[in-house]
Amino acid sequence: MTAGVRFVWVLLGALLLLVTPLQTAQAQSGSSSQYVGRVYLMRGLANIFSLGMDTLAEKLRQRGIDAQVYEYGQWQVLASDAVAWSKSRGRAPIVIIGHSLGADAAVEMAERMTSLGTAPRLVITFDPVGVTEVGASGGRFINYYQSNNGFGKRLVAARGFKGTIVNRNLDNVGSIDHFNIEKADSLHAEVIKDVMAVTRKPRPTAPTPAPSVSAPPTATPVSATPDSSAAVQAVSQPAALR
């Protein structure tokens, strides 16, 4: 074996030693996460105008929450994937987040999931532009929007809706518009709090202590005395025999 080949093998071995502990640590970190469930985030038009979704997903992952970003046109495939994933994990919670056309897709994905038998636990939309009604779906919807920026819309419940809708109007926030609403750190903080609340693992129930059983009192025998025997005999005998 030449010196060059030997050097390559040594280098590969060193890299393997470095990567293996990292993979093990990542696996352990994932298994020990205090959060369950999965978050689907969807960008808007052309898949390039909603990069706040990427930033938000990274913030969620830093907290141990499974979060991935997708193109909004994939919502039908994502709905089927989310339902199968949730069912395979004991109905683990699903969260959907979208901006602009991605917000429209989030509503449609929620309706599709519900029709497949598993409603999302939480849906968060930033300035939906076309879909304004939430139909046959379950789950909690939180909609951040501006009605005065030329794009954003308020969400309303339509026939068959069985969840809750919270509209948060941001018309008076001058620093926010349709193209940066999903990038606002203050809104990210609110969203992260809501996501953590629905994905946090429930604390294990403390075992109920077994009831203590006290020993029954020990009976103290009463010794008969001549007087007591005579009293019994006197009472039990007929009066004629006395």
BAMITI-399954 format. One line per field, with one value per residue: x, y, z of N, C-alpha, C in turn; residue in three letters. Coordinates in Angstrom, 1 decimal. Layout:
BEGIN
n.x: X; ...
n.y: Y; ...
n.z: Z; ...
ca.x: X; ...
ca.y: Y; ...
ca.z: Z; ...
c.x: X; ...
c.y: Y; ...
c.z: Z; ...
aa: ALA; ...
% end
This chain:
BEGIN
n.x: 0.9; 0.6; 2.0; 0.3; -2.3; -2.5; -2.7; -5.2; -7.0; -6.6; -7.5; -10.3; -11.0; -10.8; -12.7; -15.0; -15.0; -15.5; -18.1; -19.8; -20.2; -21.6; -24.0; -25.1; -25.5; -27.4; -29.5; -30.1; -30.9; -33.2; -34.8; -35.2; -36.6; -38.9; -41.1; -43.8; -45.3; -45.7; -44.7; -45.9; -44.8; -45.6; -44.5; -45.2; -46.1; -44.3; -42.5; -40.5; -41.0; -41.6; -39.7; -39.6; -40.9; -38.9; -37.1; -38.7; -39.2; -36.7; -36.3; -38.2; -37.2; -34.8; -35.8; -36.4; -38.6; -40.2; -40.1; -40.7; -40.3; -42.3; -43.3; -46.2; -47.9; -47.9; -49.8; -51.9; -50.5; -49.1; -51.1; -52.0; -49.7; -49.3; -51.6; -51.1; -48.7; -49.4; -51.4; -49.8; -48.4; -49.9; -52.0; -50.5; -50.0; -50.6; -49.4; -50.1; -48.7; -48.8; -48.0; -49.5; -50.2; -49.5; -50.8; -53.4; -53.2; -52.8; -55.3; -56.8; -55.4; -55.9; -58.7; -58.6; -57.2; -58.9; -61.1; -59.9; -59.8; -58.3; -58.0; -56.0; -54.2; -53.6; -53.7; -52.0; -52.1; -50.7; -51.7; -53.7; -54.8; -56.7; -58.3; -60.9; -62.8; -63.3; -64.0; -65.3; -63.7; -61.6; -60.0; -57.9; -57.7; -55.5; -55.3; -53.2; -53.4; -53.7; -56.0; -55.7; -53.6; -53.8; -53.8; -54.2; -56.6; -59.5; -60.5; -63.3; -65.8; -67.3; -69.9; -70.0; -67.7; -65.9; -64.2; -62.2; -61.8; -59.5; -59.0; -56.5; -56.1; -53.8; -53.8; -53.0; -50.3; -47.6; -45.1; -45.3; -46.1; -47.6; -45.5; -43.6; -44.8; -44.8; -42.2; -41.8; -40.4; -41.8; -44.2; -43.4; -42.6; -45.1; -46.3; -44.6; -44.9; -47.6; -47.4; -45.7; -47.4; -49.3; -47.8; -46.3; -45.1; -47.3; -47.1; -46.0; -48.3; -48.4; -47.9; -50.6; -50.6; -50.7; -53.4; -52.9; -53.0; -54.1; -53.3; -55.7; -57.3; -56.0; -57.8; -58.6; -58.7; -61.2; -61.2; -63.2; -64.9; -65.7; -67.9; -69.1; -69.8; -71.7; -73.6; -74.5; -75.5; -77.5; -79.3; -80.0; -81.3; -84.5; -87.0; -88.2; -86.4; -84.6
n.y: -1.2; 2.1; 5.3; 7.4; 6.2; 5.0; 7.3; 8.3; 6.4; 6.6; 9.2; 8.9; 7.2; 8.8; 10.7; 9.2; 8.5; 11.0; 11.6; 9.6; 9.8; 12.2; 11.6; 9.8; 11.4; 13.1; 11.4; 10.5; 13.0; 13.5; 11.4; 12.0; 14.3; 16.7; 17.2; 16.2; 15.2; 16.9; 19.6; 21.3; 23.6; 26.0; 27.7; 30.7; 32.3; 31.2; 30.0; 31.5; 33.8; 33.7; 33.3; 33.6; 31.5; 29.5; 30.5; 30.4; 27.7; 26.8; 27.9; 26.5; 23.9; 24.2; 24.0; 21.4; 20.5; 18.8; 20.2; 21.1; 22.7; 23.4; 23.6; 25.3; 24.1; 21.4; 20.5; 18.5; 16.1; 16.3; 16.4; 13.7; 12.4; 13.5; 12.6; 9.8; 9.6; 10.7; 8.8; 6.5; 7.0; 7.0; 9.0; 11.4; 15.0; 17.3; 20.2; 22.9; 25.5; 28.5; 30.9; 33.6; 32.4; 30.0; 30.0; 29.8; 27.2; 25.9; 25.9; 24.4; 22.0; 21.3; 20.8; 18.6; 16.7; 16.4; 15.1; 12.7; 11.5; 12.5; 15.4; 18.4; 19.6; 22.3; 25.2; 27.7; 30.8; 33.2; 36.1; 35.0; 34.8; 34.0; 31.9; 32.2; 31.1; 28.5; 25.3; 22.0; 21.1; 20.3; 21.4; 24.1; 27.4; 30.0; 33.2; 35.5; 38.7; 41.4; 43.7; 45.9; 45.9; 45.1; 42.4; 40.5; 38.5; 38.0; 35.1; 33.0; 30.9; 28.2; 26.1; 23.0; 23.3; 22.5; 23.5; 26.0; 29.5; 32.1; 35.4; 37.7; 40.9; 43.0; 45.6; 48.1; 47.9; 49.4; 48.6; 46.2; 44.3; 42.7; 41.3; 40.8; 39.9; 37.3; 37.1; 38.5; 38.8; 39.1; 38.0; 35.4; 34.6; 34.4; 32.4; 30.2; 29.7; 28.9; 26.6; 25.0; 24.5; 22.7; 20.6; 19.6; 17.0; 15.1; 15.1; 12.3; 10.4; 10.3; 7.4; 6.0; 5.8; 2.7; 1.9; 2.1; -0.6; -1.3; -3.3; -5.6; -4.9; -6.6; -9.1; -9.1; -11.7; -12.4; -13.5; -15.9; -15.4; -16.7; -15.3; -14.2; -16.4; -17.5; -15.6; -15.8; -18.3; -18.0; -16.4; -17.9; -20.1; -21.5; -20.0; -21.8; -23.7; -22.5
n.z: 0.0; -1.0; 0.2; -0.3; -0.6; 1.9; 3.4; 2.6; 3.5; 6.3; 6.6; 5.9; 8.0; 10.2; 9.7; 9.8; 12.5; 13.6; 12.6; 13.4; 16.3; 16.2; 14.8; 16.5; 18.7; 17.6; 17.1; 19.7; 20.8; 19.3; 20.1; 22.8; 22.8; 24.1; 22.7; 20.5; 17.4; 14.2; 12.0; 9.2; 6.9; 4.5; 1.6; -0.4; -3.5; -6.3; -4.8; -3.6; -2.2; 0.4; 2.5; 5.2; 6.3; 6.2; 8.1; 10.4; 10.6; 11.2; 13.7; 15.2; 14.9; 16.4; 18.9; 19.2; 17.7; 15.1; 12.0; 8.7; 5.5; 2.6; -0.9; -1.9; -3.7; -3.2; -1.4; -1.4; -1.6; 0.8; 2.7; 2.7; 3.4; 6.0; 7.4; 7.3; 8.7; 11.2; 12.1; 12.3; 14.5; 16.8; 16.6; 16.6; 17.0; 14.3; 12.7; 10.6; 8.7; 6.8; 4.2; 2.4; -0.8; 0.2; 2.6; 1.7; 0.7; 3.1; 4.4; 2.6; 2.8; 5.4; 5.3; 3.6; 5.1; 7.2; 5.9; 5.4; 7.8; 9.9; 11.5; 11.5; 14.3; 14.7; 12.8; 11.2; 9.6; 7.4; 6.0; 4.0; 0.6; -1.3; -0.5; 1.6; 3.2; 5.6; 5.3; 5.7; 8.2; 11.0; 14.0; 15.3; 14.1; 13.4; 12.2; 10.9; 9.6; 7.2; 6.2; 4.7; 3.0; 0.4; -0.2; 2.0; 3.7; 5.8; 7.7; 7.6; 9.0; 7.2; 5.9; 7.7; 9.1; 12.1; 14.0; 15.5; 14.9; 14.9; 14.2; 13.7; 13.3; 11.7; 10.7; 11.8; 12.2; 11.0; 10.2; 8.9; 6.0; 3.2; 2.2; 4.1; 6.4; 7.3; 8.2; 10.6; 13.7; 16.1; 15.6; 15.0; 17.6; 18.9; 17.4; 17.8; 20.5; 20.5; 18.9; 20.4; 22.6; 21.6; 20.8; 22.8; 24.8; 26.9; 30.4; 32.3; 34.1; 37.6; 39.5; 41.3; 44.8; 46.6; 48.7; 52.2; 54.4; 57.5; 60.3; 61.6; 64.8; 67.7; 69.3; 72.7; 74.9; 77.3; 80.5; 82.2; 85.2; 88.5; 89.5; 87.3; 85.8; 87.5; 87.4; 84.8; 84.8; 86.6; 85.3; 83.1; 84.0; 84.7; 86.8; 88.6; 89.3; 91.0
ca.x: 0.0; 1.4; 1.8; -0.9; -3.5; -2.6; -3.2; -6.6; -7.7; -6.5; -8.4; -11.6; -11.3; -10.9; -14.0; -16.0; -15.0; -16.1; -19.5; -20.6; -20.8; -22.6; -25.2; -25.6; -26.0; -28.6; -30.6; -30.5; -31.6; -34.5; -35.6; -35.4; -37.3; -40.1; -42.2; -44.2; -46.0; -44.9; -45.2; -45.7; -44.8; -45.7; -44.2; -46.2; -45.9; -43.0; -41.7; -39.3; -41.4; -42.0; -38.6; -39.9; -41.3; -37.7; -36.6; -39.6; -39.0; -35.4; -36.5; -38.9; -36.2; -33.9; -36.5; -36.7; -39.9; -40.1; -40.7; -40.1; -40.9; -42.6; -43.9; -47.6; -48.6; -47.8; -50.7; -52.6; -49.6; -48.7; -52.2; -52.0; -48.5; -49.5; -52.5; -50.5; -47.7; -50.1; -52.0; -48.8; -47.8; -51.0; -52.6; -49.6; -50.6; -50.1; -49.6; -49.9; -48.4; -48.6; -48.0; -50.0; -50.8; -49.2; -51.9; -54.6; -53.0; -52.9; -56.7; -57.2; -54.7; -56.6; -59.9; -58.3; -56.8; -60.2; -61.8; -59.2; -60.0; -57.4; -57.9; -54.8; -54.5; -53.4; -53.4; -51.6; -52.0; -50.2; -52.2; -54.3; -55.1; -57.8; -59.3; -61.4; -63.7; -62.8; -65.2; -65.4; -62.4; -61.5; -58.7; -57.8; -57.1; -55.1; -55.0; -52.6; -53.7; -53.9; -57.1; -55.4; -52.3; -54.1; -53.7; -54.6; -58.0; -60.0; -61.0; -64.6; -66.3; -68.3; -70.7; -69.2; -66.5; -66.1; -63.1; -62.3; -61.0; -59.1; -58.4; -55.7; -55.9; -52.6; -53.8; -52.3; -48.8; -47.1; -43.8; -45.6; -46.9; -47.8; -44.3; -42.8; -45.6; -44.3; -40.9; -41.8; -40.0; -42.8; -45.3; -42.8; -42.6; -46.4; -46.5; -43.8; -45.6; -48.8; -47.0; -45.2; -48.5; -50.0; -46.9; -45.5; -45.5; -47.9; -46.3; -46.5; -49.1; -47.7; -48.7; -51.4; -50.0; -51.6; -53.9; -52.3; -53.9; -53.7; -53.6; -56.9; -57.0; -56.0; -58.8; -58.1; -59.6; -61.8; -61.3; -64.5; -64.7; -66.8; -69.1; -69.7; -70.4; -72.9; -74.6; -75.0; -76.3; -78.7; -80.2; -80.4; -82.1; -85.9; -87.2; -88.7; -85.2; -83.7
ca.y: 0.0; 3.3; 6.3; 8.2; 5.4; 4.9; 8.6; 8.4; 5.5; 7.2; 10.3; 8.4; 6.6; 9.9; 11.3; 8.3; 8.7; 12.3; 11.6; 8.6; 10.4; 13.3; 11.0; 9.2; 12.5; 13.6; 10.4; 10.6; 14.2; 13.4; 10.5; 12.6; 15.6; 16.8; 17.5; 15.2; 15.8; 17.4; 20.9; 21.5; 25.0; 26.2; 29.0; 31.2; 32.3; 30.9; 29.3; 32.3; 35.1; 33.4; 32.7; 33.6; 30.1; 28.8; 31.0; 29.9; 26.3; 26.6; 28.2; 25.3; 22.7; 24.4; 23.7; 20.0; 20.2; 18.4; 21.2; 21.1; 23.7; 22.8; 24.4; 25.3; 23.2; 20.0; 20.3; 17.3; 15.0; 16.6; 16.0; 12.2; 12.1; 13.9; 11.7; 8.5; 9.8; 10.8; 7.6; 5.5; 7.4; 7.2; 10.3; 12.6; 16.2; 17.9; 21.6; 23.5; 26.9; 28.9; 32.3; 33.9; 31.2; 28.9; 30.1; 29.2; 25.8; 25.3; 25.7; 23.3; 20.8; 21.0; 20.2; 17.3; 15.9; 16.0; 14.2; 11.5; 11.0; 13.1; 16.8; 19.0; 20.2; 23.7; 25.8; 29.1; 31.4; 34.6; 36.8; 34.2; 35.8; 33.6; 31.1; 33.0; 30.3; 27.2; 24.4; 20.9; 20.8; 20.5; 22.1; 25.5; 28.2; 31.4; 33.9; 36.8; 39.3; 42.8; 43.9; 47.1; 45.8; 44.7; 41.0; 39.7; 38.3; 37.4; 33.8; 32.8; 29.5; 27.8; 24.9; 21.8; 23.6; 22.1; 23.9; 27.4; 30.5; 33.4; 36.3; 38.7; 41.9; 43.8; 46.8; 49.2; 47.7; 50.0; 48.0; 44.9; 44.3; 41.3; 40.6; 40.5; 39.5; 36.0; 37.2; 39.3; 38.1; 39.1; 37.0; 34.1; 34.2; 33.9; 31.1; 29.2; 29.4; 28.1; 25.3; 24.3; 24.1; 21.6; 19.5; 19.2; 15.6; 15.1; 14.6; 10.9; 10.4; 9.7; 6.2; 6.2; 4.9; 1.7; 2.3; 1.4; -1.6; -1.4; -4.6; -5.5; -4.9; -7.9; -9.3; -9.5; -12.7; -12.1; -14.8; -15.9; -15.4; -17.4; -14.5; -14.0; -17.7; -17.7; -14.6; -16.3; -19.5; -17.5; -15.8; -18.9; -21.1; -21.1; -19.5; -22.9; -24.5; -21.8
ca.z: 0.0; -1.0; 1.3; -0.6; -0.3; 3.3; 4.0; 2.3; 4.4; 7.6; 6.6; 5.9; 9.3; 11.1; 9.4; 10.4; 14.0; 13.9; 12.2; 14.2; 17.6; 15.9; 14.4; 17.7; 19.6; 17.0; 17.4; 21.1; 21.0; 18.8; 20.9; 24.1; 22.7; 24.9; 21.8; 19.5; 16.3; 13.0; 11.5; 7.8; 6.5; 3.0; 1.0; -1.3; -4.9; -7.0; -3.8; -3.2; -1.6; 1.8; 3.2; 6.6; 6.6; 6.5; 9.4; 11.5; 10.7; 11.9; 15.1; 15.7; 15.0; 17.5; 20.1; 19.2; 17.1; 13.7; 11.1; 7.4; 4.6; 1.3; -1.9; -1.6; -4.6; -2.7; -0.3; -1.5; -1.2; 2.2; 3.5; 2.8; 4.2; 7.4; 8.0; 7.5; 9.7; 12.5; 12.5; 12.6; 15.8; 17.9; 16.4; 17.0; 16.5; 13.0; 12.6; 9.3; 8.7; 5.4; 3.9; 1.1; -1.4; 1.1; 3.6; 1.1; 0.7; 4.5; 4.7; 1.8; 3.3; 6.6; 4.9; 3.0; 6.2; 7.9; 5.1; 5.4; 9.1; 10.9; 11.4; 12.1; 15.6; 14.7; 11.4; 11.3; 8.2; 7.3; 4.9; 2.9; -0.5; -2.1; 0.3; 2.8; 4.0; 6.1; 5.2; 6.6; 8.8; 12.4; 14.4; 15.7; 13.1; 13.8; 11.0; 11.0; 8.3; 7.0; 5.2; 4.0; 2.2; -1.0; -0.4; 3.1; 3.9; 7.0; 7.5; 8.2; 9.0; 6.2; 6.3; 8.0; 10.0; 13.4; 14.8; 16.0; 14.1; 15.6; 13.3; 14.3; 12.4; 11.9; 9.9; 12.4; 12.3; 9.8; 9.7; 8.3; 4.8; 2.8; 1.8; 5.3; 7.6; 7.8; 8.7; 11.8; 14.9; 17.2; 15.3; 15.2; 19.0; 19.2; 16.7; 18.4; 21.7; 20.2; 18.4; 21.6; 23.5; 21.1; 20.5; 24.0; 25.4; 28.2; 31.5; 32.7; 35.3; 38.7; 39.9; 42.5; 45.8; 47.1; 50.0; 53.3; 55.1; 58.9; 60.8; 62.5; 66.2; 68.3; 70.3; 74.0; 75.5; 78.6; 81.3; 83.0; 86.7; 89.1; 89.7; 86.0; 85.5; 88.3; 86.9; 83.5; 85.2; 87.3; 84.3; 82.1; 84.6; 85.0; 88.2; 89.4; 89.7; 91.9
c.x: 0.9; 1.1; 0.5; -2.2; -3.7; -3.2; -4.7; -7.4; -7.7; -7.5; -9.9; -12.0; -11.5; -12.3; -15.1; -16.1; -15.6; -17.6; -20.3; -21.1; -21.8; -23.9; -25.9; -26.2; -27.3; -29.8; -31.1; -31.3; -33.0; -35.4; -36.0; -36.1; -38.6; -41.3; -42.5; -45.0; -45.1; -45.6; -44.8; -45.8; -44.8; -45.4; -45.3; -45.7; -44.5; -42.0; -40.4; -39.7; -41.8; -40.9; -38.7; -40.3; -40.0; -37.1; -37.4; -39.4; -37.7; -35.5; -37.3; -38.0; -35.2; -34.5; -36.9; -38.0; -39.6; -40.8; -39.9; -40.9; -41.1; -43.2; -45.4; -48.4; -48.6; -48.8; -51.4; -51.8; -49.3; -49.8; -52.2; -50.8; -48.7; -50.5; -51.9; -49.5; -48.3; -50.7; -51.0; -48.1; -48.9; -51.7; -51.8; -50.1; -49.9; -50.4; -49.3; -49.7; -48.2; -48.7; -48.6; -50.7; -50.5; -50.2; -53.1; -54.5; -53.1; -54.3; -57.2; -56.6; -55.5; -57.9; -59.7; -58.0; -58.0; -61.0; -61.2; -59.2; -59.1; -57.3; -56.6; -55.2; -54.5; -53.1; -53.2; -51.4; -51.6; -50.8; -52.7; -54.9; -56.3; -58.8; -59.7; -62.3; -63.1; -64.0; -65.1; -64.0; -62.5; -60.2; -58.9; -57.1; -56.8; -54.7; -54.5; -52.8; -53.8; -55.0; -56.8; -54.1; -52.5; -54.1; -54.4; -56.1; -58.3; -60.6; -62.4; -65.0; -67.4; -69.0; -69.8; -68.0; -66.8; -65.0; -63.3; -61.4; -60.7; -58.4; -57.7; -55.3; -54.7; -52.6; -53.0; -50.8; -48.2; -45.8; -44.1; -46.4; -47.0; -46.5; -43.3; -43.5; -45.2; -42.9; -40.7; -41.5; -41.0; -43.9; -44.7; -42.8; -44.0; -46.7; -45.8; -44.4; -46.8; -48.4; -46.5; -46.3; -49.2; -49.1; -46.1; -46.0; -46.2; -47.0; -46.8; -47.2; -48.5; -48.6; -49.4; -50.9; -51.1; -52.1; -53.3; -53.4; -53.4; -54.1; -54.8; -56.5; -57.0; -57.0; -58.2; -59.1; -60.0; -61.9; -62.6; -64.1; -65.9; -68.0; -69.8; -70.4; -71.7; -74.0; -75.3; -76.0; -77.6; -79.7; -80.8; -81.3; -83.5; -86.0; -87.6; -87.5; -84.3; -84.1
c.y: 1.2; 4.3; 7.1; 7.5; 5.2; 6.2; 8.7; 7.6; 6.0; 8.4; 9.9; 7.9; 7.7; 10.6; 10.5; 8.4; 10.0; 12.3; 10.7; 9.2; 11.4; 12.7; 10.4; 10.2; 13.0; 12.7; 10.4; 11.9; 14.2; 12.5; 11.1; 13.9; 15.5; 17.2; 16.3; 15.9; 16.3; 18.7; 21.0; 23.0; 25.1; 27.6; 29.4; 31.2; 32.1; 30.3; 30.2; 33.5; 34.8; 32.8; 32.9; 32.3; 29.3; 29.2; 30.4; 28.4; 26.0; 26.9; 27.1; 24.1; 22.9; 24.1; 22.2; 19.6; 19.9; 19.4; 21.2; 22.1; 23.1; 23.9; 24.2; 24.3; 21.8; 19.7; 19.0; 16.1; 15.1; 16.1; 14.5; 11.8; 12.4; 13.0; 10.3; 8.6; 9.9; 9.5; 6.5; 5.8; 7.8; 8.5; 11.5; 13.8; 16.7; 19.4; 22.0; 25.0; 27.4; 30.4; 32.6; 32.7; 29.9; 28.8; 29.5; 27.7; 25.1; 25.0; 24.5; 21.9; 20.3; 20.3; 18.8; 16.3; 15.4; 15.0; 12.8; 10.9; 11.5; 14.6; 17.3; 19.6; 21.7; 24.1; 27.3; 29.7; 32.8; 35.1; 35.8; 35.2; 35.3; 32.8; 31.9; 32.3; 29.0; 26.3; 23.2; 20.5; 20.9; 21.2; 23.5; 26.3; 29.6; 32.1; 35.3; 37.5; 40.8; 43.0; 45.1; 47.0; 45.3; 43.2; 40.2; 39.6; 37.7; 36.0; 33.7; 31.3; 29.3; 26.5; 23.7; 22.0; 23.2; 22.5; 25.3; 28.3; 31.7; 34.3; 37.4; 39.8; 42.8; 45.1; 48.0; 49.0; 48.2; 49.3; 46.7; 45.1; 42.9; 40.5; 40.4; 40.1; 38.2; 36.0; 38.0; 38.4; 38.0; 38.1; 35.6; 33.7; 33.7; 32.6; 30.0; 28.8; 28.6; 26.7; 24.4; 23.7; 22.9; 20.4; 19.0; 17.8; 15.8; 14.5; 13.2; 11.1; 9.7; 8.5; 6.5; 5.2; 4.0; 2.1; 1.5; 0.6; -1.7; -2.8; -4.6; -5.6; -6.3; -8.0; -9.7; -10.4; -12.2; -13.4; -14.7; -16.0; -16.2; -16.6; -14.3; -15.2; -17.9; -16.8; -15.2; -17.5; -19.1; -17.0; -16.8; -19.9; -20.6; -20.8; -20.7; -23.7; -23.8; -22.2
c.z: 0.0; 0.1; 1.0; -0.3; 1.2; 3.9; 3.8; 3.3; 5.9; 7.7; 6.7; 7.3; 10.3; 10.9; 10.0; 11.9; 14.4; 13.6; 13.0; 15.5; 17.3; 15.6; 15.6; 18.6; 19.0; 17.3; 18.8; 21.4; 20.5; 19.6; 22.3; 24.0; 23.5; 24.0; 20.9; 18.4; 15.2; 12.5; 10.0; 7.5; 5.0; 2.6; 0.1; -2.8; -5.3; -6.0; -3.4; -2.4; -0.1; 2.6; 4.7; 7.1; 7.0; 7.9; 10.6; 11.7; 11.5; 13.4; 15.8; 15.9; 16.1; 18.8; 20.2; 18.5; 15.6; 12.8; 9.8; 6.5; 3.2; 0.4; -1.8; -2.5; -4.2; -1.7; -0.3; -1.0; 0.3; 3.1; 3.7; 3.6; 5.7; 8.1; 8.3; 8.7; 11.1; 13.0; 12.9; 14.0; 16.9; 17.8; 16.9; 16.3; 15.2; 13.1; 11.2; 9.4; 7.2; 5.3; 2.5; 0.4; -0.6; 2.3; 3.0; 1.1; 2.1; 4.8; 3.9; 2.3; 4.6; 6.3; 4.3; 4.1; 7.0; 7.2; 5.1; 6.9; 10.2; 10.7; 12.0; 13.4; 15.6; 13.2; 11.6; 9.9; 8.3; 6.0; 3.7; 1.8; -1.3; -1.4; 1.5; 3.7; 4.4; 6.1; 6.2; 7.1; 10.3; 12.8; 14.8; 14.6; 13.7; 12.6; 11.3; 9.6; 8.4; 5.9; 4.3; 3.1; 0.8; -1.2; 0.7; 3.2; 5.3; 6.7; 8.2; 8.1; 8.0; 6.7; 6.6; 8.9; 11.4; 14.4; 15.3; 15.1; 14.9; 14.5; 14.0; 13.3; 12.7; 11.0; 10.4; 12.6; 11.0; 9.3; 9.0; 7.1; 4.4; 2.5; 2.9; 6.5; 8.2; 8.3; 10.1; 13.0; 16.0; 16.9; 15.4; 16.6; 19.4; 18.6; 17.4; 19.7; 21.5; 19.7; 19.6; 22.5; 23.0; 20.8; 21.7; 24.5; 26.7; 29.3; 32.0; 34.0; 36.4; 39.2; 41.2; 43.6; 46.3; 48.5; 51.1; 54.1; 56.5; 59.4; 61.7; 63.9; 66.8; 69.4; 71.6; 74.7; 76.9; 79.4; 82.1; 84.5; 87.3; 89.2; 88.4; 85.5; 86.3; 87.8; 85.7; 83.9; 85.8; 86.3; 83.4; 82.7; 84.9; 86.5; 89.2; 90.0; 90.7; 93.3
aa: MET; THR; ALA; GLY; VAL; ARG; PHE; VAL; TRP; VAL; LEU; LEU; GLY; ALA; LEU; LEU; LEU; LEU; VAL; THR; PRO; LEU; GLN; THR; ALA; GLN; ALA; GLN; SER; GLY; SER; SER; SER; GLN; TYR; VAL; GLY; ARG; VAL; TYR; LEU; MET; ARG; GLY; LEU; ALA; ASN; ILE; PHE; SER; LEU; GLY; MET; ASP; THR; LEU; ALA; GLU; LYS; LEU; ARG; GLN; ARG; GLY; ILE; ASP; ALA; GLN; VAL; TYR; GLU; TYR; GLY; GLN; TRP; GLN; VAL; LEU; ALA; SER; ASP; ALA; VAL; ALA; TRP; SER; LYS; SER; ARG; GLY; ARG; ALA; PRO; ILE; VAL; ILE; ILE; GLY; HIS; SER; LEU; GLY; ALA; ASP; ALA; ALA; VAL; GLU; MET; ALA; GLU; ARG; MET; THR; SER; LEU; GLY; THR; ALA; PRO; ARG; LEU; VAL; ILE; THR; PHE; ASP; PRO; VAL; GLY; VAL; THR; GLU; VAL; GLY; ALA; SER; GLY; GLY; ARG; PHE; ILE; ASN; TYR; TYR; GLN; SER; ASN; ASN; GLY; PHE; GLY; LYS; ARG; LEU; VAL; ALA; ALA; ARG; GLY; PHE; LYS; GLY; THR; ILE; VAL; ASN; ARG; ASN; LEU; ASP; ASN; VAL; GLY; SER; ILE; ASP; HIS; PHE; ASN; ILE; GLU; LYS; ALA; ASP; SER; LEU; HIS; ALA; GLU; VAL; ILE; LYS; ASP; VAL; MET; ALA; VAL; THR; ARG; LYS; PRO; ARG; PRO; THR; ALA; PRO; THR; PRO; ALA; PRO; SER; VAL; SER; ALA; PRO; PRO; THR; ALA; THR; PRO; VAL; SER; ALA; THR; PRO; ASP; SER; SER; ALA; ALA; VAL; GLN; ALA; VAL; SER; GLN; PRO; ALA; ALA; LEU; ARG
% end
